[in-house]
Amino acid sequence: MLFKNINKCQFRNPTFIYDEACIDLSNTLNDTVSVLGQYTECHKCEFQELATLESHKNTSILVNTQYPLELFFTYEGKNQCSVTKLLFEHYRYGWNITEKCSKIYIKEPADSAYLPILTAFIVLFCFGTFWYMVKCIYKNSGRLRGFISWNTEIENDLGGSSAGTPLVIERSPSIRKHPHRIKSVDVFRGLCIMVMIFVNYGGGKYWFFAHSVWNGITVADLVFPWFLWLMGLSFAVSLQAKLRRAVPRRQLVISVIRRSLILILLGVVINSNQNLQTIGSLRFPGVLQRFGVTYFVVGILEIIFMKRSEVENVSCIHDIAVAWPQWTFVTALVIIHTCITFLANVPGCGKGYLGPGGLDDHGEHYNCTGGIAGYIDRSIFGEHMYKTPACQKLYETNVYFDPEGFLGTLTSVLIVYMGVQAGRTLNTFQNVKAKVIRWISWGLVAGLFGGALCEFKQNEGLIPLNKQLWSLSFVLVLSGMAFVVQAFLFVVVDILRKWGGRPFFYPGMNSLFLYVGHELFRNTFPFAWTPTSETHGAYLLMNLWGTAVWYN
């Protein structure tokens, strides 16, 4: 519940935490009024009574500043003036209740909540610029290197070396290159894992670094789907190389099964580390579990149907036509997902409900969180699922819902196979221009189709963008974005070589280790601690520090 019962605004010098502000209400009317409010993010939610004010009385209310707030007052059974405003953190506002519709005004301003982000950006930018300048000076200053070498020779001639000339001249270790590794893929994956660690650690407690409450997307909603997409791309590239080396398909199937089981087992181990009290509260679904299941489905599908060699002269649709059995299977999964979502009847909820339940739709579907997706998961997993969904606080839901549940796995297969298609394009076409054009075309088509499904709206579209449900529109839009990002990185990193990929390249090569490690030690020092003050600045410092420790 975002409207809190304990009202610290009544104190003379209240101590705020992040995303809190005060509104002083003043009733100038000769009647008793009731002040009601609701956040605009809460879709079709009933207004809640915040205060009752007698004639010419004052009071204060504590509100959350994450979302715009709509307020109105009533007296004599009639609704009066309504105002909507996005409030700023730690500000103190005033609202005079008069016969005329007055606006909310600022009484006491405060520092911007985004100042810590600006400070962190400036510090990181200065550090990166300094490091780049040092490297450039060292690489390009022949005089400096010559002076260092000359000075060393003089010291040796004068006997400055205690050990004399070494008998064995040590050679600098050679750098091993990965013959089948596309650097831009590792850079993309490294970007995702760094952002994932940062948002999992808290993202400075900013709302856009947290998962979306229900419909819509935030920064935190991007990385997991992109990881799945990149897994598909990497698998297609590596599988084609193995097939060309005549590796038996039976051996490849065993490898896929083994890796899938390892991912699922690691996912369960990570879940057991999340404040597990009894085995009855162990969560079965999870991020790595979805990786394992989708990897198994797509892996077996590609091993069965992928050809060992590609023809030299290919048509413009060869990379699609050659995979028609795989696309038929994946399309069938999407159709099954869509039919179940809209045609299955949920007891007490009806057909086609895609909302968060609770206060949504004026409370008509209170225990229907996630519709059929939530109902299936609660029927299969029972207590063994996620118990605090992102929508719980705003919509005041009281049923379990797991964002990595069963039904969303079907559309997750689609985003993995979109990545496989990107890898097939990379394997099939030799011309760089052809690769990039096709990736961008795939990205635009998928993105526009996904946007059309949600009608480019947050809530009222046919299939809204929803990471919690892994809706079809969400999967298509995120796939489209991944195609475009990969095309850009491929040109900049692999073709033009304008950027070496640092600091994301090396984390991208060890993403699984970083993910498992940061999940197991996320609440331990030096990665996290209890901050002395609950502010965005304190949490941002801690979360950036924890991310940097894992990078190093």
Secondary structure, 3 states (H helix, E strand, C coil): CCCCCCCHHHCCCCCCCCCEEEEEEEECCCCCEEEEEEECCCCCCCCEEEEEECCCCEEEEEEECCCCEEEEEEECCEEEEEEEECCCCCCEEEEEECCCCCCCEEEECCCCCCHHHHHHHHHHHHHHHHHHHHHHHHHHCHHHHHHHHHHHHHHHHCCCCCCCCCCCCCCCCCCCCCCCCCHHHHHHHHHHHHHHHHHHHCHHHCHHHCCCCCEECCHHHCHHHHHHHHHHHHHHHHHHHHHHCCCCHHHHHHHHHHHHHHHHHHHHHHHHCCCCCCHHHCCCCCHHHHHHHHHHHHHHHHHHHCCCCCCCCCCCCHHHHCCHHHHHHHHHHHHHHHHHHHHCEECCCEECCCCCCCCHHHHCCCCCCCHHHHHHHHHHHCCCCCCCCCCHHHHCCCCCCCCCCCCHHHHHHHHHHHHHHHHHHHHHCCCHHHHHHHHHHHHHHHHHHHHHHCCCCCCCCCCCCECCCCCHHHHHHHHHHHHHHHHHHHHHHHHCCCCCCCCCHHHHHCHHHHHHHHHHCCCCCCCCCCCCCCCHHHHHHHHHHHHHHHHC
